Amino acid sequence: MGIKELINFLNKLEESNIFYKLNKVRDEAIMVEITVPGQRWEVEFTNDGTVEIEKFISDGDFYDVKEIETLSNDFSD
């Protein structure tokens, strides 16, 4: 898939009123970050024409402010 397919994909998201952002985290890819209720998708269009999709799906749980400490303890450098 090339730039034409990427643009068609973005147009389809816009027509469907689906929120997205463009990002670049790897030298060889453009990332489309998509946010829908309960999910976040990362769709990467790579320079060799492949498309990689990773989905982050919520477990439906909500946490209180104490969870911020868990974030700091578990993921800080």
N, CA, C and O atoms as CSV, one atom per row, in Angstrom:
chain,resi,resn,atom,element,x,y,z
A,1,MET,N,N,0.845,-1.174,0.000
A,1,MET,CA,C,0.000,0.000,0.000
A,1,MET,C,C,0.889,1.236,0.000
A,1,MET,O,O,1.909,1.281,0.688
A,2,GLY,N,N,0.501,2.214,-0.761
A,2,GLY,CA,C,1.282,3.433,-0.865
A,2,GLY,C,C,0.529,4.634,-0.316
A,2,GLY,O,O,-0.437,4.506,0.437
A,3,ILE,N,N,1.005,5.807,-0.721
A,3,ILE,CA,C,0.440,7.061,-0.228
A,3,ILE,C,C,-1.028,7.197,-0.633
A,3,ILE,O,O,-1.830,7.745,0.124
A,4,LYS,N,N,-1.382,6.710,-1.805
A,4,LYS,CA,C,-2.778,6.794,-2.258
A,4,LYS,C,C,-3.700,6.041,-1.302
A,4,LYS,O,O,-4.774,6.533,-0.955
A,5,GLU,N,N,-3.288,4.865,-0.882
A,5,GLU,CA,C,-4.096,4.071,0.052
A,5,GLU,C,C,-4.175,4.733,1.426
A,5,GLU,O,O,-5.214,4.687,2.083
A,6,LEU,N,N,-3.078,5.344,1.854
A,6,LEU,CA,C,-3.086,6.071,3.127
A,6,LEU,C,C,-4.089,7.218,3.071
A,6,LEU,O,O,-4.884,7.399,3.993
A,7,ILE,N,N,-4.052,7.984,2.000
A,7,ILE,CA,C,-4.982,9.106,1.856
A,7,ILE,C,C,-6.422,8.608,1.779
A,7,ILE,O,O,-7.309,9.198,2.397
A,8,ASN,N,N,-6.667,7.544,1.041
A,8,ASN,CA,C,-8.013,6.972,0.977
A,8,ASN,C,C,-8.491,6.526,2.352
A,8,ASN,O,O,-9.654,6.719,2.705
A,9,PHE,N,N,-7.591,5.929,3.126
A,9,PHE,CA,C,-7.917,5.486,4.477
A,9,PHE,C,C,-8.287,6.679,5.363
A,9,PHE,O,O,-9.277,6.630,6.093
A,10,LEU,N,N,-7.488,7.753,5.297
A,10,LEU,CA,C,-7.770,8.947,6.088
A,10,LEU,C,C,-9.105,9.571,5.670
A,10,LEU,O,O,-9.880,10.008,6.520
A,11,ASN,N,N,-9.368,9.610,4.379
A,11,ASN,CA,C,-10.646,10.138,3.900
A,11,ASN,C,C,-11.819,9.321,4.431
A,11,ASN,O,O,-12.849,9.878,4.809
A,12,LYS,N,N,-11.659,8.004,4.459
A,12,LYS,CA,C,-12.721,7.137,4.969
A,12,LYS,C,C,-12.964,7.387,6.461
A,12,LYS,O,O,-14.111,7.417,6.907
A,13,LEU,N,N,-11.887,7.567,7.229
A,13,LEU,CA,C,-12.037,7.890,8.652
A,13,LEU,C,C,-12.798,9.200,8.818
A,13,LEU,O,O,-13.707,9.295,9.642
A,14,GLU,N,N,-12.426,10.202,8.038
A,14,GLU,CA,C,-13.095,11.506,8.129
A,14,GLU,C,C,-14.568,11.404,7.748
A,14,GLU,O,O,-15.421,11.996,8.409
A,15,GLU,N,N,-14.873,10.661,6.693
A,15,GLU,CA,C,-16.261,10.477,6.275
A,15,GLU,C,C,-17.081,9.784,7.352
A,15,GLU,O,O,-18.283,10.017,7.473
A,16,SER,N,N,-16.428,8.933,8.131
A,16,SER,CA,C,-17.092,8.191,9.203
A,16,SER,C,C,-17.062,8.944,10.529
A,16,SER,O,O,-17.542,8.437,11.543
A,17,ASN,N,N,-16.498,10.156,10.527
A,17,ASN,CA,C,-16.364,10.969,11.738
A,17,ASN,C,C,-15.598,10.245,12.838
A,17,ASN,O,O,-15.961,10.318,14.012
A,18,ILE,N,N,-14.541,9.551,12.451
A,18,ILE,CA,C,-13.679,8.843,13.399
A,18,ILE,C,C,-12.435,9.696,13.644
A,18,ILE,O,O,-11.727,10.061,12.706
A,19,PHE,N,N,-12.177,10.009,14.921
A,19,PHE,CA,C,-11.037,10.846,15.296
A,19,PHE,C,C,-9.725,10.104,15.061
A,19,PHE,O,O,-9.600,8.921,15.376
A,20,TYR,N,N,-8.745,10.825,14.498
A,20,TYR,CA,C,-7.414,10.251,14.316
A,20,TYR,C,C,-6.358,11.338,14.407
A,20,TYR,O,O,-6.650,12.526,14.269
A,21,LYS,N,N,-5.118,10.906,14.645
A,21,LYS,CA,C,-3.940,11.771,14.604
A,21,LYS,C,C,-2.875,11.058,13.791
A,21,LYS,O,O,-2.819,9.829,13.775
A,22,LEU,N,N,-2.040,11.819,13.123
A,22,LEU,CA,C,-0.894,11.250,12.420
A,22,LEU,C,C,0.328,11.387,13.311
A,22,LEU,O,O,0.490,12.380,14.022
A,23,ASN,N,N,1.184,10.375,13.262
A,23,ASN,CA,C,2.377,10.364,14.077
A,23,ASN,C,C,3.465,9.604,13.330
A,23,ASN,O,O,3.171,8.882,12.378
A,24,LYS,N,N,4.702,9.755,13.744
A,24,LYS,CA,C,5.820,9.011,13.161
A,24,LYS,C,C,6.739,8.610,14.301
A,24,LYS,O,O,7.393,9.460,14.906
A,25,VAL,N,N,6.790,7.319,14.596
A,25,VAL,CA,C,7.638,6.843,15.677
A,25,VAL,C,C,8.749,5.921,15.171
A,25,VAL,O,O,9.704,5.633,15.893
A,26,ARG,N,N,8.616,5.465,13.936
A,26,ARG,CA,C,9.667,4.652,13.313
A,26,ARG,C,C,10.098,5.324,12.017
A,26,ARG,O,O,9.296,5.979,11.351
A,27,ASP,N,N,11.365,5.158,11.667
A,27,ASP,CA,C,11.902,5.789,10.455
A,27,ASP,C,C,11.154,5.365,9.199
A,27,ASP,O,O,11.051,6.142,8.250
A,28,GLU,N,N,10.636,4.152,9.183
A,28,GLU,CA,C,10.073,3.583,7.961
A,28,GLU,C,C,8.553,3.567,7.921
A,28,GLU,O,O,7.976,2.858,7.096
A,29,ALA,N,N,7.875,4.338,8.800
A,29,ALA,CA,C,6.420,4.228,8.845
A,29,ALA,C,C,5.747,5.537,9.245
A,29,ALA,O,O,6.318,6.370,9.949
A,30,ILE,N,N,4.516,5.685,8.769
A,30,ILE,CA,C,3.610,6.746,9.212
A,30,ILE,C,C,2.529,6.064,10.034
A,30,ILE,O,O,1.941,5.074,9.598
A,31,MET,N,N,2.268,6.594,11.228
A,31,MET,CA,C,1.273,5.993,12.112
A,31,MET,C,C,0.002,6.833,12.103
A,31,MET,O,O,0.046,8.062,12.160
A,32,VAL,N,N,-1.135,6.137,12.030
A,32,VAL,CA,C,-2.432,6.762,12.212
A,32,VAL,C,C,-2.946,6.263,13.559
A,32,VAL,O,O,-3.206,5.072,13.734
A,33,GLU,N,N,-3.090,7.187,14.509
A,33,GLU,CA,C,-3.602,6.840,15.834
A,33,GLU,C,C,-5.099,7.132,15.839
A,33,GLU,O,O,-5.525,8.259,15.586
A,34,ILE,N,N,-5.891,6.102,16.130
A,34,ILE,CA,C,-7.343,6.204,16.069
A,34,ILE,C,C,-7.906,5.962,17.463
A,34,ILE,O,O,-7.521,5.017,18.150
A,35,THR,N,N,-8.826,6.834,17.865
A,35,THR,CA,C,-9.461,6.698,19.168
A,35,THR,C,C,-10.958,6.531,18.974
A,35,THR,O,O,-11.628,7.391,18.403
A,36,VAL,N,N,-11.468,5.411,19.458
A,36,VAL,CA,C,-12.909,5.138,19.461
A,36,VAL,C,C,-13.274,4.697,20.876
A,36,VAL,O,O,-12.386,4.326,21.643
A,37,PRO,N,N,-14.553,4.728,21.241
A,37,PRO,CA,C,-14.913,4.362,22.618
A,37,PRO,C,C,-14.351,2.992,23.031
A,37,PRO,O,O,-14.624,1.971,22.399
A,38,GLY,N,N,-13.560,3.005,24.108
A,38,GLY,CA,C,-13.012,1.775,24.671
A,38,GLY,C,C,-11.825,1.191,23.932
A,38,GLY,O,O,-11.316,0.139,24.319
A,39,GLN,N,N,-11.369,1.860,22.865
A,39,GLN,CA,C,-10.252,1.322,22.091
A,39,GLN,C,C,-9.371,2.443,21.558
A,39,GLN,O,O,-9.814,3.570,21.336
A,40,ARG,N,N,-8.113,2.089,21.364
A,40,ARG,CA,C,-7.175,2.944,20.642
A,40,ARG,C,C,-6.455,2.051,19.650
A,40,ARG,O,O,-5.959,0.985,20.013
A,41,TRP,N,N,-6.397,2.476,18.416
A,41,TRP,CA,C,-5.735,1.716,17.363
A,41,TRP,C,C,-4.506,2.464,16.880
A,41,TRP,O,O,-4.516,3.691,16.780
A,42,GLU,N,N,-3.443,1.720,16.579
A,42,GLU,CA,C,-2.271,2.275,15.912
A,42,GLU,C,C,-2.154,1.534,14.582
A,42,GLU,O,O,-1.895,0.331,14.548
A,43,VAL,N,N,-2.346,2.268,13.494
A,43,VAL,CA,C,-2.254,1.694,12.151
A,43,VAL,C,C,-1.033,2.308,11.490
A,43,VAL,O,O,-0.993,3.516,11.256
A,44,GLU,N,N,-0.035,1.483,11.189
A,44,GLU,CA,C,1.199,1.986,10.594
A,44,GLU,C,C,1.308,1.553,9.140
A,44,GLU,O,O,1.199,0.371,8.812
A,45,PHE,N,N,1.524,2.542,8.276
A,45,PHE,CA,C,1.767,2.320,6.862
A,45,PHE,C,C,3.276,2.412,6.662
A,45,PHE,O,O,3.862,3.479,6.848
A,46,THR,N,N,3.902,1.313,6.287
A,46,THR,CA,C,5.365,1.273,6.185
A,46,THR,C,C,5.829,1.554,4.759
A,46,THR,O,O,5.059,1.453,3.804
A,47,ASN,N,N,7.112,1.912,4.640
A,47,ASN,CA,C,7.645,2.266,3.336
A,47,ASN,C,C,7.762,1.081,2.385
A,47,ASN,O,O,7.982,1.290,1.192
A,48,ASP,N,N,7.624,-0.151,2.861
A,48,ASP,CA,C,7.646,-1.303,1.958
A,48,ASP,C,C,6.231,-1.721,1.530
A,48,ASP,O,O,6.053,-2.734,0.853
A,49,GLY,N,N,5.216,-0.919,1.939
A,49,GLY,CA,C,3.855,-1.172,1.492
A,49,GLY,C,C,2.993,-1.993,2.432
A,49,GLY,O,O,1.812,-2.205,2.159
A,50,THR,N,N,3.564,-2.460,3.534
A,50,THR,CA,C,2.755,-3.238,4.472
A,50,THR,C,C,2.022,-2.308,5.438
A,50,THR,O,O,2.405,-1.155,5.638
A,51,VAL,N,N,0.974,-2.839,6.020
A,51,VAL,CA,C,0.209,-2.117,7.029
A,51,VAL,C,C,0.183,-2.976,8.281
A,51,VAL,O,O,-0.151,-4.160,8.226
A,52,GLU,N,N,0.539,-2.374,9.408
A,52,GLU,CA,C,0.530,-3.077,10.686
A,52,GLU,C,C,-0.481,-2.406,11.602
A,52,GLU,O,O,-0.491,-1.181,11.728
A,53,ILE,N,N,-1.330,-3.203,12.243
A,53,ILE,CA,C,-2.370,-2.663,13.114
A,53,ILE,C,C,-2.217,-3.260,14.506
A,53,ILE,O,O,-2.139,-4.477,14.674
A,54,GLU,N,N,-2.177,-2.379,15.496
A,54,GLU,CA,C,-2.168,-2.817,16.887
A,54,GLU,C,C,-3.355,-2.163,17.579
A,54,GLU,O,O,-3.565,-0.955,17.461
A,55,LYS,N,N,-4.136,-2.973,18.308
A,55,LYS,CA,C,-5.312,-2.476,19.011
A,55,LYS,C,C,-5.081,-2.531,20.517
A,55,LYS,O,O,-4.556,-3.515,21.038
A,56,PHE,N,N,-5.474,-1.474,21.203
A,56,PHE,CA,C,-5.427,-1.408,22.656
A,56,PHE,C,C,-6.878,-1.300,23.110
A,56,PHE,O,O,-7.542,-0.289,22.879
A,57,ILE,N,N,-7.359,-2.357,23.759
A,57,ILE,CA,C,-8.774,-2.456,24.114
A,57,ILE,C,C,-8.928,-2.376,25.624
A,57,ILE,O,O,-8.262,-3.095,26.369
A,58,SER,N,N,-9.805,-1.501,26.061
A,58,SER,CA,C,-10.036,-1.293,27.486
A,58,SER,C,C,-10.693,-2.516,28.113
A,58,SER,O,O,-11.496,-3.205,27.484
A,59,ASP,N,N,-10.331,-2.767,29.369
A,59,ASP,CA,C,-10.988,-3.842,30.115
A,59,ASP,C,C,-12.270,-3.351,30.783
A,59,ASP,O,O,-12.975,-4.123,31.432
A,60,GLY,N,N,-12.567,-2.051,30.617
A,60,GLY,CA,C,-13.787,-1.486,31.180
A,60,GLY,C,C,-13.661,-1.032,32.620
A,60,GLY,O,O,-14.602,-0.461,33.172
A,61,ASP,N,N,-12.508,-1.277,33.243
A,61,ASP,CA,C,-12.302,-0.868,34.631
A,61,ASP,C,C,-11.877,0.597,34.697
A,61,ASP,O,O,-11.198,1.101,33.803
A,62,PHE,N,N,-12.288,1.265,35.765
A,62,PHE,CA,C,-11.863,2.629,36.048
A,62,PHE,C,C,-11.157,2.619,37.397
A,62,PHE,O,O,-11.479,1.810,38.267
A,63,TYR,N,N,-10.191,3.523,37.567
A,63,TYR,CA,C,-9.361,3.542,38.760
A,63,TYR,C,C,-9.394,4.936,39.382
A,63,TYR,O,O,-9.710,5.920,38.714
A,64,ASP,N,N,-9.062,5.005,40.670
A,64,ASP,CA,C,-9.019,6.308,41.328
A,64,ASP,C,C,-7.608,6.885,41.222
A,64,ASP,O,O,-6.730,6.299,40.588
A,65,VAL,N,N,-7.406,8.033,41.849
A,65,VAL,CA,C,-6.155,8.776,41.735
A,65,VAL,C,C,-4.953,7.988,42.261
A,65,VAL,O,O,-3.821,8.268,41.865
A,66,LYS,N,N,-5.170,7.025,43.129
A,66,LYS,CA,C,-4.055,6.219,43.666
A,66,LYS,C,C,-3.342,5.436,42.567
A,66,LYS,O,O,-2.190,5.038,42.739
A,67,GLU,N,N,-4.008,5.215,41.454
A,67,GLU,CA,C,-3.395,4.468,40.349
A,67,GLU,C,C,-2.225,5.239,39.732
A,67,GLU,O,O,-1.355,4.635,39.104
A,68,ILE,N,N,-2.193,6.555,39.903
A,68,ILE,CA,C,-1.075,7.352,39.384
A,68,ILE,C,C,0.229,6.915,40.027
A,68,ILE,O,O,1.266,6.893,39.363
A,69,GLU,N,N,0.197,6.567,41.306
A,69,GLU,CA,C,1.390,6.077,41.985
A,69,GLU,C,C,1.869,4.768,41.366
A,69,GLU,O,O,3.072,4.553,41.217
A,70,THR,N,N,0.946,3.909,41.010
A,70,THR,CA,C,1.305,2.653,40.335
A,70,THR,C,C,2.013,2.948,39.026
A,70,THR,O,O,3.019,2.317,38.701
A,71,LEU,N,N,1.490,3.902,38.279
A,71,LEU,CA,C,2.120,4.287,37.019
A,71,LEU,C,C,3.560,4.741,37.250
A,71,LEU,O,O,4.470,4.310,36.541
A,72,SER,N,N,3.766,5.600,38.231
A,72,SER,CA,C,5.110,6.102,38.525
A,72,SER,C,C,6.034,4.987,39.002
A,72,SER,O,O,7.186,4.905,38.578
A,73,ASN,N,N,5.532,4.139,39.873
A,73,ASN,CA,C,6.374,3.066,40.427
A,73,ASN,C,C,6.736,2.015,39.380
A,73,ASN,O,O,7.866,1.525,39.358
A,74,ASP,N,N,5.798,1.671,38.526
A,74,ASP,CA,C,6.027,0.576,37.583
A,74,ASP,C,C,6.723,0.968,36.292
A,74,ASP,O,O,7.332,0.121,35.638
A,75,PHE,N,N,6.641,2.261,35.907
A,75,PHE,CA,C,7.108,2.613,34.575
A,75,PHE,C,C,8.115,3.750,34.518
A,75,PHE,O,O,8.512,4.142,33.420
A,76,SER,N,N,8.542,4.293,35.633
A,76,SER,CA,C,9.538,5.370,35.584
A,76,SER,C,C,10.932,4.796,35.432
A,76,SER,O,O,11.197,3.655,35.813
A,77,ASP,N,N,11.817,5.601,34.870
A,77,ASP,CA,C,13.206,5.145,34.655
A,77,ASP,C,C,14.024,5.242,35.900
A,77,ASP,O,O,15.207,4.900,35.890
